[in-house]
Amino acid sequence: MYLVTPDPERGIVAAPRAPEDLTAETEQALTARGFIWDDRIEAHVRLTPASEATSTAAAVAAELRSLGHYVITPAAVALAQLPT
């Protein structure tokens, strides 16, 4: 399970619930999207302009779901995933 959310200081945070959520496939997908691991908060972070944070977080959440993870997001990110 992951929490994916925009963060005003860090851009986007993708935080695993448990160490077993850190699969090689997930690590590779997040790294390919420009995320780095932050030991201080035990999560992947990616600097992202505020104007792009919600839509980018929605795309990351969708990719993590496609890899088999449950993903929790704030309402704004969830709404950004709805078809227009």
Secondary structure per residue as TSV (DSSP state, phi and psi in degrees):
chain	resnum	aa	ss	phi	psi
A	1	M	-	360.0	141.1
A	2	Y	E	-128.4	147.9
A	3	L	E	-104.5	124.5
A	4	V	E	-121.2	122.5
A	5	T	E	-152.2	146.2
A	6	P	E	-67.3	146.7
A	7	D	E	-137.2	127.6
A	8	P	T	-62.0	-27.3
A	9	E	T	-91.2	-32.1
A	10	R	T	-112.0	-8.6
A	11	G	E	93.8	-91.1
A	12	I	E	-129.6	138.6
A	13	V	E	-117.7	131.8
A	14	A	E	-121.6	101.4
A	15	A	E	-107.7	121.7
A	16	P	E	-75.7	149.5
A	17	R	S	-75.5	-36.8
A	18	A	S	-143.9	158.4
A	19	P	G	-56.1	-32.3
A	20	E	G	-69.2	-12.0
A	21	D	G	-76.9	-14.0
A	22	L	-	-86.6	68.6
A	23	T	-	-78.6	159.2
A	24	A	H	-59.5	-40.8
A	25	E	H	-63.5	-41.7
A	26	T	H	-68.0	-43.8
A	27	E	H	-57.9	-44.6
A	28	Q	H	-63.6	-43.1
A	29	A	H	-63.8	-44.0
A	30	L	H	-68.9	-40.5
A	31	T	H	-62.1	-40.3
A	32	A	H	-62.7	-26.6
A	33	R	T	-89.3	5.0
A	34	G	T	91.5	12.9
A	35	F	-	-81.2	150.2
A	36	I	E	-127.2	154.7
A	37	W	E	-82.9	132.1
A	38	D	E	-112.3	106.5
A	39	D	T	-61.9	-30.6
A	40	R	T	-62.2	-37.3
A	41	I	T	-112.1	1.4
A	42	E	T	52.3	54.7
A	43	A	E	-156.3	161.0
A	44	H	E	-83.7	140.1
A	45	V	E	-132.1	153.2
A	46	R	E	-146.5	120.6
A	47	L	-	-64.2	127.9
A	48	T	-	-145.0	135.1
A	49	P	-	-58.2	143.4
A	50	A	H	-54.6	-35.1
A	51	S	H	-67.5	-18.2
A	52	E	H	-110.9	-6.0
A	53	A	H	-62.5	-44.8
A	54	T	H	-66.2	-47.0
A	55	S	H	-68.2	-36.2
A	56	T	H	-68.9	-41.7
A	57	A	H	-60.9	-38.7
A	58	A	H	-62.9	-41.6
A	59	A	H	-66.2	-40.1
A	60	V	H	-65.1	-43.4
A	61	A	H	-60.0	-42.8
A	62	A	H	-63.4	-40.7
A	63	E	H	-65.9	-42.3
A	64	L	H	-63.2	-37.3
A	65	R	H	-63.3	-39.5
A	66	S	H	-66.1	-20.9
A	67	L	T	-88.7	2.6
A	68	G	T	98.2	8.1
A	69	H	-	-91.1	146.5
A	70	Y	-	-77.9	140.7
A	71	V	E	-132.8	131.4
A	72	I	E	-104.9	133.5
A	73	T	-	-137.2	156.8
A	74	P	-	-65.1	161.8
A	75	A	H	-55.7	-41.3
A	76	A	H	-62.0	-37.4
A	77	V	H	-71.0	-42.6
A	78	A	H	-60.8	-42.5
A	79	L	H	-65.3	-33.0
A	80	A	H	-67.2	-16.8
A	81	Q	T	-87.5	-11.3
A	82	L	S	-72.8	144.0
A	83	P	-	-63.4	144.7
A	84	T	-	-97.1	360.0
